[in-house]
């Protein structure tokens, strides 16, 4: 299938443009959501905290790969979360060159609190979108990313 040719006049409907706009809107929405809930957390910090919660003891390298971010940036984000006492970094027992990241008790409590805020807002922004549509969107975006990376 040949993709439709989107000219500058019709770029508002171009999938790549819509993805770009949606990503920007989501970033702005996340910032506002955190501010309104009295929290100072970036989207990147949330992704990292959430990943650590789901993969306790993940290495920084795996963390970097899983959130599609560069290693120096991950180190900076993890350092900022350590300063806030949300995570701790420990040397890997089997490989002294690797560091694994864990939530602290304070981090676990904070992630639970933020998860409730995120879930409430997710319900609102998914309003009118069926489970099937969300699944189709996820499948499309995964294919789109795979095609780009090939």
N, C-alpha and C positions, 0 to 999 in steps of 0.2 A: 504494500500500500504506500503510495506516495503522499507525504504530508501536504496539507493545503499550504499554498504560498501566502504568507501574511505580509502584506505591504505595510508601510508606515501608517497608512490610513486605517488599516484594520488590525493594528498590533494589539488593541485592547482585548482581542479574542485569542491572541497567540498564546499557547500553553506555557511557553517559557516565560513570557512577560507576566502572565497571571501567577505563576509560581513565585516569581521574583516579588511581585506586589504583595502576594499573600504572606510570604516570609517576612517582609518588612512590617506589614500590618500586625502579624503575630508577635513580632519583637516589641513593637510599640504597645500592643495590648498586654503583653507579659509585664513590661515595665510599669504600666499603669495599675495592673492587677496587684503587683507586689507593693507598690506605693500605697494603694487603697487599703491593703491588708496590714500596713504598718511594717512591712519587711523590706530590707535592702538586699535583694538577691538578683543576680543577673540570670538571663536565660541559660548561659553557659554553665554557671554554677549549679543551677537546677538540674541540668542534664547530667552533670558529673555526680551530684549527690544522689540522684535517682538511679544512675547506673551502679554506683557503689552499693546502694541499698539492695539492688537486685543481684549483684555479684560481689558480695562481701569478700574483701581480700584481693580484689582485682589488681593486677600490676598496672603501673602508670603507663606502660607501653600498650597494654591491652585497652586501657581506658582511652588512650589517645586514638587508637585504631577504631574503637567502638563508637566514638562520638565524632569521628572524622575531623580531628583537630590535630595541629602540629604539637610535637612533644614539648618544646619550650613553653608554648601557651598553656598546655595541660599542667606543667610544673608550676607556672605562675598561678593558675586557678587553684590547684591543690594547696599551694602555699597560703593563698588567701583564706581558704577554708580551714586550714590548720590554725591560722591566727584567730579565727572565730571559734575555735574549739569544736568544729563540726566533724572533722576527720583527723585521723592520725596516719602517719606513714611509718611502715616497718620494713626492715630488710627481709627479703625472701629467705626462708630457712634453707632452701635448696640451691639458691643462686644469689650469692652476695652482691651481684651487680644489679639485681632487680629490687625494686621497692613495691610493696603492696599497700593498698590504701583501704582503710576501714572507717566506718562511722563511729564516732564517739557516742556515748549515751546522750549527750546534749544534741549531737547531730541527728540521732534517731528521733528524738522528740521534735526537733525542728522540721525534719522531713515529713513526719506524720502531720504536723500542723499545716505545712505548705501543701501537702497532698490533698487535704480537705479543701483548701482554697482552689486549687487547680481543678479538682473534680467538679466542684460547684460551677465554676466558670466554663468548664468543658461541656457540661450539660447545656448551658446557655448558648454557646457558639455552635454546638452540633444540632440545635433545635431545627426541626424540619428536614433533617438529613437522616435517611434510613441506615440501618446497620449494613445493608447490602451496598448502598452508595459509598459508605465509608470504606468498606472492604474493597470495592472497585477502585476507589481513589488510592488506597494503599498499594494495591496491585499495580496500578498505572505508574505511580511514583517510583516504585521499586524497579519496574521495567525501564522507565525513563533513565534512572540513575545507572542501571546496569549498562544500557546502551551507550551512555556518555562515557563510562569508564572503560569500555571495551576498546 
